[in-house]
């Protein structure tokens, strides 16, 4: 029938019992009934929705509220919250909703009176509230117009009362959210005002942000969870940092002592599952005075496993002499190299190995080696250049020192770093013009060396100042 009228799908609506049976038939034969869309009737859908409300809020005080108020009997309320008594359920839940909204409005306006904000609410809001209450059960267009006007008046005159005014800017109060009047339209939301912190021209100075209560609760729970995870992560990071620092100090201590002290060590202890560490004791065998008789080092179990694996591979490792690479074979686009055994047992290691790689990979390796050699040569040249600069600086310093010993005094000046040559000029200008033996001397050295020398000089001055303070 649907195909005759040009429809791809057919929609059928059933009561609750027939809906359950038809769904089972469709699930058992999905290929036959794939174009059929089954839906539950509107009455049964609302009944299930009311039952969900009863499941969530019956034990939270909703049942006691409807019974203790004397509106309904206990057995009737039980049937209503199960979705059985449909008309009574709709009327009862509507009465509860109106009662809660009335209490909310009363507490809100009481809060306005206590905070001297009731006078700031214009009379139009009270008039519109009365109209909205009179037309609450009306579904005509006039009710929607009244509701829209009331919402505009609320956001303009009432909502700012829930915020503190400070330095001509609106900032959220401690809770940061105020309940919006959209609850009249059967939605419970939270809103806050955002003020412009930084941005270009054209950005709005204020902006309203509105979210649902459920989302607000999820955001708060997520923030708490995020704070806990961050705290745990920081504690774990600090613990690892302390362990790493302790291992580093132990390693430095061992290096210093091995230069003049000889120790015999015991085997590694069993892995401590609580701390995930192992220990080894060292006892003094040879050494001068000042060597500790014994000390203990601690490392993680994972590091010990890596060390033992590396040692096992090192013992069983086969070492080969590498031959030269062959020319690139154009047919296979590969190059070969023959490697002959140098160290290792012949039973476990092959006497010769042929290594084959592609020509493109071989070219990349050659380029990488060339770049590595260039960096190595540049580093070597820089070291030689710095060594020459230091020698020039030391020679001039010795000459000036000898002249000062003879009675000359100088004013020392430095030029700005020349960006083209990367050099600094240091000048010694004599302050005594009578003595001809005092020469005006100047020389150049690199800017990098100048920065390092100035940094050392500052550190020496700081140490001298600290010593003077400690003496006082």
ChimeraX attribute file (.defattr): number of C-alpha atoms within 10 A of each C-alpha:
attribute: neighborCount
match mode: 1-to-1
recipient: residues
	/A:1	7
	/A:2	12
	/A:3	9
	/A:4	7
	/A:5	7
	/A:6	8
	/A:7	10
	/A:8	10
	/A:9	13
	/A:10	14
	/A:11	10
	/A:12	13
	/A:13	13
	/A:14	16
	/A:15	14
	/A:16	14
	/A:17	9
	/A:18	12
	/A:19	17
	/A:20	13
	/A:21	11
	/A:22	15
	/A:23	14
	/A:24	12
	/A:25	13
	/A:26	16
	/A:27	12
	/A:28	11
	/A:29	11
	/A:30	12
	/A:31	9
	/A:32	11
	/A:33	14
	/A:34	12
	/A:35	14
	/A:36	15
	/A:37	13
	/A:38	16
	/A:39	16
	/A:40	17
	/A:41	14
	/A:42	12
	/A:43	12
	/A:44	16
	/A:45	15
	/A:46	15
	/A:47	20
	/A:48	16
	/A:49	15
	/A:50	21
	/A:51	19
	/A:52	15
	/A:53	16
	/A:54	22
	/A:55	13
	/A:56	11
	/A:57	12
	/A:58	19
	/A:59	10
	/A:60	11
	/A:61	9
	/A:62	17
	/A:63	18
	/A:64	13
	/A:65	14
	/A:66	20
	/A:67	16
	/A:68	11
	/A:69	9
	/A:70	9
	/A:71	12
	/A:72	17
	/A:73	12
	/A:74	15
	/A:75	9
	/A:76	15
	/A:77	24
	/A:78	17
	/A:79	16
	/A:80	24
	/A:81	28
	/A:82	20
	/A:83	24
	/A:84	18
	/A:85	16
	/A:86	18
	/A:87	10
	/A:88	17
	/A:89	22
	/A:90	15
	/A:91	11
	/A:92	18
	/A:93	17
	/A:94	12
	/A:95	14
	/A:96	14
	/A:97	12
	/A:98	13
	/A:99	11
	/A:100	12
	/A:101	14
	/A:102	12
	/A:103	10
	/A:104	13
	/A:105	12
	/A:106	12
	/A:107	12
	/A:108	14
	/A:109	15
	/A:110	14
	/A:111	14
	/A:112	18
	/A:113	12
	/A:114	10
	/A:115	10
	/A:116	11
	/A:117	15
	/A:118	15
	/A:119	9
	/A:120	11
	/A:121	17
	/A:122	13
	/A:123	9
	/A:124	12
	/A:125	18
	/A:126	12
	/A:127	11
	/A:128	17
	/A:129	14
	/A:130	12
	/A:131	15
	/A:132	21
	/A:133	13
	/A:134	11
	/A:135	16
	/A:136	15
	/A:137	9
	/A:138	12
	/A:139	9
	/A:140	9
	/A:141	9
	/A:142	12
	/A:143	17
	/A:144	16
	/A:145	12
	/A:146	16
	/A:147	23
	/A:148	14
	/A:149	14
	/A:150	23
	/A:151	19
	/A:152	13
	/A:153	18
	/A:154	18
	/A:155	14
	/A:156	12
	/A:157	13
	/A:158	21
	/A:159	17
	/A:160	17
	/A:161	18
	/A:162	19
	/A:163	18
	/A:164	12
	/A:165	13
	/A:166	8
	/A:167	6
	/A:168	6
	/A:169	11
	/A:170	15
	/A:171	17
	/A:172	18
	/A:173	13
	/A:174	8
	/A:175	9
	/A:176	13
	/A:177	20
	/A:178	19
	/A:179	18
	/A:180	19
	/A:181	22
	/A:182	16
	/A:183	12
	/A:184	16
	/A:185	12
	/A:186	9
	/A:187	12
	/A:188	15
	/A:189	19
	/A:190	21
	/A:191	19
	/A:192	23
	/A:193	18
	/A:194	15
	/A:195	15
	/A:196	11
	/A:197	7
	/A:198	8
	/A:199	9
	/A:200	6
	/A:201	6
	/A:202	6
	/A:203	10
	/A:204	11
	/A:205	12
	/A:206	13
	/A:207	12
	/A:208	10
	/A:209	11
	/A:210	16
	/A:211	13
	/A:212	13
	/A:213	16
	/A:214	11
	/A:215	12
	/A:216	16
	/A:217	11
	/A:218	11
	/A:219	12
	/A:220	11
	/A:221	12
	/A:222	12
	/A:223	12
	/A:224	12
	/A:225	12
	/A:226	12
	/A:227	12
	/A:228	12
	/A:229	12
	/A:230	12
	/A:231	12
	/A:232	12
	/A:233	12
	/A:234	12
	/A:235	12
	/A:236	12
	/A:237	12
	/A:238	12
	/A:239	12
	/A:240	12
	/A:241	12
	/A:242	12
	/A:243	15
	/A:244	14
	/A:245	12
	/A:246	15
	/A:247	16
	/A:248	12
	/A:249	13
	/A:250	16
	/A:251	14
	/A:252	12
	/A:253	12
	/A:254	17
	/A:255	12
	/A:256	10
	/A:257	16
	/A:258	13
	/A:259	9
	/A:260	13
	/A:261	19
	/A:262	16
	/A:263	20
	/A:264	11
	/A:265	15
	/A:266	12
	/A:267	9
	/A:268	14
	/A:269	12
	/A:270	12
	/A:271	16
	/A:272	12
	/A:273	9
	/A:274	6
	/A:275	9
	/A:276	12
	/A:277	17
	/A:278	19
	/A:279	18
	/A:280	15
	/A:281	16
	/A:282	18
	/A:283	15
	/A:284	15
	/A:285	12
	/A:286	12
	/A:287	16
	/A:288	9
	/A:289	7
	/A:290	9
	/A:291	15
	/A:292	14
	/A:293	13
	/A:294	13
	/A:295	15
	/A:296	13
	/A:297	16
	/A:298	17
	/A:299	19
	/A:300	17
	/A:301	18
	/A:302	12
	/A:303	12
	/A:304	16
	/A:305	11
	/A:306	11
	/A:307	12
	/A:308	11
	/A:309	11
	/A:310	11
	/A:311	12
	/A:312	11
	/A:313	11
	/A:314	11
	/A:315	9
	/A:316	12
	/A:317	14
	/A:318	17
	/A:319	15
	/A:320	18
	/A:321	11
	/A:322	15
	/A:323	12
	/A:324	9
	/A:325	14
	/A:326	12
	/A:327	12
	/A:328	16
	/A:329	12
	/A:330	9
	/A:331	6
	/A:332	9
	/A:333	12
	/A:334	17
	/A:335	19
	/A:336	19
	/A:337	15
	/A:338	16
	/A:339	18
	/A:340	15
	/A:341	17
	/A:342	14
	/A:343	12
	/A:344	16
	/A:345	14
	/A:346	11
	/A:347	7
	/A:348	10
	/A:349	16
	/A:350	14
	/A:351	15
	/A:352	13
	/A:353	14
	/A:354	11
	/A:355	12
	/A:356	14
	/A:357	14
	/A:358	14
	/A:359	18
	/A:360	13
	/A:361	12
	/A:362	17
	/A:363	11
	/A:364	11
	/A:365	12
	/A:366	12
	/A:367	12
	/A:368	12
	/A:369	12
	/A:370	12
	/A:371	12
	/A:372	12
	/A:373	12
	/A:374	12
	/A:375	12
	/A:376	12
	/A:377	12
	/A:378	12
	/A:379	12
	/A:380	12
	/A:381	12
	/A:382	12
	/A:383	12
	/A:384	12
	/A:385	14
	/A:386	16
	/A:387	13
	/A:388	13
	/A:389	16
	/A:390	14
	/A:391	13
	/A:392	14
	/A:393	17
	/A:394	12
	/A:395	12
	/A:396	15
	/A:397	13
	/A:398	11
	/A:399	12
	/A:400	20
	/A:401	14
	/A:402	12
	/A:403	16
	/A:404	14
	/A:405	10
	/A:406	11
	/A:407	12
	/A:408	19
	/A:409	17
	/A:410	18
	/A:411	10
	/A:412	12
	/A:413	11
	/A:414	13
	/A:415	11
	/A:416	11
	/A:417	16
	/A:418	12
	/A:419	9
	/A:420	6
	/A:421	9
	/A:422	13
	/A:423	19
	/A:424	20
	/A:425	17
	/A:426	18
	/A:427	17
	/A:428	20
	/A:429	16
	/A:430	20
	/A:431	13
	/A:432	12
	/A:433	10
	/A:434	8
	/A:435	11
	/A:436	10
	/A:437	12
	/A:438	21
	/A:439	15
	/A:440	14
	/A:441	15
	/A:442	14
	/A:443	13
	/A:444	17
	/A:445	21
	/A:446	18
	/A:447	18
	/A:448	13
	/A:449	17
	/A:450	18
	/A:451	11
	/A:452	11
	/A:453	12
	/A:454	11
	/A:455	12
	/A:456	11
	/A:457	11
	/A:458	12
	/A:459	12
	/A:460	12
	/A:461	12
	/A:462	12
	/A:463	11
	/A:464	12
	/A:465	11
	/A:466	11
	/A:467	11
	/A:468	10
	/A:469	9
	/A:470	8
	/A:471	6
	/A:472	5
